[in-house]
Amino acid sequence: SSGINAEYGHRETRSHSNMEASEIVNAVTRDIEQPVGEHFAVISIRGRQWKVSVNDVIQSDNMGLEIGTVVTLDKVLLVGSVNYSLIGRPILPPSTVKVTAQVIEKSRGPYLRVYNQGKASRRTFFWGKTWHKMTFHESMTTMLRIQGIEVFAGDLQEVDS
């Protein structure tokens, strides 16, 4: 067979299309218990998302933590490996995955120039039709090093498509 479904006229794209959902859950559980390769995760911190793996360094907005503090990042959107991916709806439960990071540096961010321009008003009548204002801004940033990504197979469940 060529892999084309004659009734609907499209090609089957998934290799797991004929497997039962319970078989897929069992296969992923086996891969989690005996990992092959490195894990990666997509995490969210203060509305920004990063794809990270172990020993990656990310720069976030000021988190108010001291240097050397180890934090657990709870908002994990996706975690995966070579053989599988677990996708959260919208996030994975903390009992399924644990991503830890350490604060390695706190510093000022880039020097930003902010330019504002406005319409004519009563106060700008004599000087022109618009007003201009230039301000400068530096925000504090926190550098995090990802220390570990742990996946636990206890809470995996079948999901209807």
Residue, then its C-alpha position, 0 to 999 in steps of 0.5 A: s500500500s502506498g499510504i494514501n487513503a483512497e476514500y478521502g484522497h489524502r496521504e496518512t502523515r502520522s506513523h502512529s495513526n494505526m496505534e491505539a491511544s493506550e499503546i502510545v501512552n505506554a510507549v511514551t511512559r517507557d521513553i520517559e523512564q528510560p530516556v534517550g537523548e536530552h530533554f527540551a522544554v518551552i517555558s513561559i516567564r512573565g509572558r515571554q516564551w523560551k525553548v530551553s534545554v539543560n545549561d541554557v542561559i536566558q535573560s528575563d525581566n527583573m525577578g527580584l531574586e538574589i544571585g545563587t537562588v534556585v527557582t522552579l519554573d512552573k509554567v511549562l508549555l511543552v516538554g519533549s525528547v527525541n521520541y516524544s513531545l508532551i504538550g500542555r493545554p495550556i500548561l503541563p501540570p507540575s506533577t508531570v514536569k519540573v524545570t529548575a533554574q539558578v540566578i547567575e547574574k542581575s544587571r541592567g538591560p540595554y539602553l533604550r531610547v524612547y521617542n514620543q511625538g504628539k498632536a498640536s494642542r493649545r500649549t504648542f500653538f506658538w511653537g509649532k504643530t507638534w511636540h517632541k520628547m526624547t526619554f531614555h530607559e534602562s531596565m533591570t534584568t535577571m540571567l537564569r541558567i537552566q539546571g535540570i528538566e525532569v519528566f515524571a510519567g505518573d500523570l500521563q493520560e489519554v487525550d481525545s483528539 
